[in-house]
C-alpha cells in the first residue's frame, strides 16, 4: 500500500515518494511534503535546466544553483527560467 501526503506543490493529497530521494533536511522535507507526481515533473524541469545551462554536476556552484531552483519550484511555486519553455496553464 502506498503512502499519501498533502503535496505542497500540487496543493492536494497524492501518492508520496517510496523513500527519501534527496539527502539531508531538504530531502526529508521533500519526502514528507512532496508527491511522486510533483517530483516527476521536477525531474523533467531539472533535466531541461541542466541541459540548457550546460551544467556540470561535479561543480559545487552548479549543484547549489540546481538545489535552490528545486526548493523554489517544489515549495514556493516558482517556475525555473528555461529559455523557450512555456509551462502549461493550470
Secondary structure, 3 states (H helix, E strand, C coil): CCCEEEECCCCEEEEECCCCCCCHHHHHHHHHHCEHHHHHHHHHHHHHHHHHCCCCCCCHHHHHHHHHHHHHHHHHCCCCCCCCCCCCCC
